[in-house]
Amino acid sequence: RVKQLFDEQIACGKTFPSAVRHSVQTALAEASGQSDPRLRFVTECTVEDEVLFTPVSWDLEVALRQNQELSNLLEQGAARSKLLEAIGHMVAASQAAEVEQ
């Protein structure tokens, strides 16, 4: 359902972050009381025929920041090594956040 809502929002001209936020909020509101979903977010990008993934996040805002960082690097034509470096920093930050909890 989230994907359907997201596609509708993008078709209406919403930005990626806005469309994601709206879609998640709407789907959760529609499912209210039916279940207790545990949502996780990840960004994937394809570079040189290889799919790279950000670490899994349960925090939508963190996931959107990671998505934006990778999108910016891709728009700049960053090399695969630069993308892997950025993902490595994301993984380290994610692990540090888990230790703090």
Contacts in CASP RR format, 6 or more apart in sequence:
PFRMAT RR
TARGET T0000
AUTHOR 0000-0000-0000
METHOD contacts of the structure
MODEL  1
RVKQLFDEQIACGKTFPSAVRHSVQTALAEASGQSDPRLRFVTECTVEDE
VLFTPVSWDLEVALRQNQELSNLLEQGAARSKLLEAIGHMVAASQAAEVE
Q
1 27 0 8 1.000
1 30 0 8 1.000
2 23 0 8 1.000
2 24 0 8 1.000
2 27 0 8 1.000
3 23 0 8 1.000
5 22 0 8 1.000
5 23 0 8 1.000
5 26 0 8 1.000
5 27 0 8 1.000
6 19 0 8 1.000
6 20 0 8 1.000
6 23 0 8 1.000
9 18 0 8 1.000
9 19 0 8 1.000
9 22 0 8 1.000
9 23 0 8 1.000
10 16 0 8 1.000
10 19 0 8 1.000
14 22 0 8 1.000
16 64 0 8 1.000
16 67 0 8 1.000
16 71 0 8 1.000
17 64 0 8 1.000
17 67 0 8 1.000
17 68 0 8 1.000
20 60 0 8 1.000
20 64 0 8 1.000
21 60 0 8 1.000
21 64 0 8 1.000
24 39 0 8 1.000
24 60 0 8 1.000
28 37 0 8 1.000
31 37 0 8 1.000
38 58 0 8 1.000
39 58 0 8 1.000
39 60 0 8 1.000
40 56 0 8 1.000
40 57 0 8 1.000
40 58 0 8 1.000
41 56 0 8 1.000
41 57 0 8 1.000
41 58 0 8 1.000
41 59 0 8 1.000
41 60 0 8 1.000
41 62 0 8 1.000
41 63 0 8 1.000
41 64 0 8 1.000
42 53 0 8 1.000
42 54 0 8 1.000
42 55 0 8 1.000
42 56 0 8 1.000
42 57 0 8 1.000
42 63 0 8 1.000
43 53 0 8 1.000
43 54 0 8 1.000
43 63 0 8 1.000
43 66 0 8 1.000
43 67 0 8 1.000
43 70 0 8 1.000
44 51 0 8 1.000
44 52 0 8 1.000
44 53 0 8 1.000
44 54 0 8 1.000
45 51 0 8 1.000
45 52 0 8 1.000
45 70 0 8 1.000
45 74 0 8 1.000
45 83 0 8 1.000
46 52 0 8 1.000
47 74 0 8 1.000
47 80 0 8 1.000
47 83 0 8 1.000
48 80 0 8 1.000
50 80 0 8 1.000
52 80 0 8 1.000
52 83 0 8 1.000
52 84 0 8 1.000
52 87 0 8 1.000
53 87 0 8 1.000
54 63 0 8 1.000
54 66 0 8 1.000
54 67 0 8 1.000
54 70 0 8 1.000
54 87 0 8 1.000
54 90 0 8 1.000
55 66 0 8 1.000
55 87 0 8 1.000
55 90 0 8 1.000
55 91 0 8 1.000
55 94 0 8 1.000
56 94 0 8 1.000
57 63 0 8 1.000
57 66 0 8 1.000
57 94 0 8 1.000
66 90 0 8 1.000
69 86 0 8 1.000
69 90 0 8 1.000
70 83 0 8 1.000
70 86 0 8 1.000
70 87 0 8 1.000
73 82 0 8 1.000
73 83 0 8 1.000
73 86 0 8 1.000
74 83 0 8 1.000
END
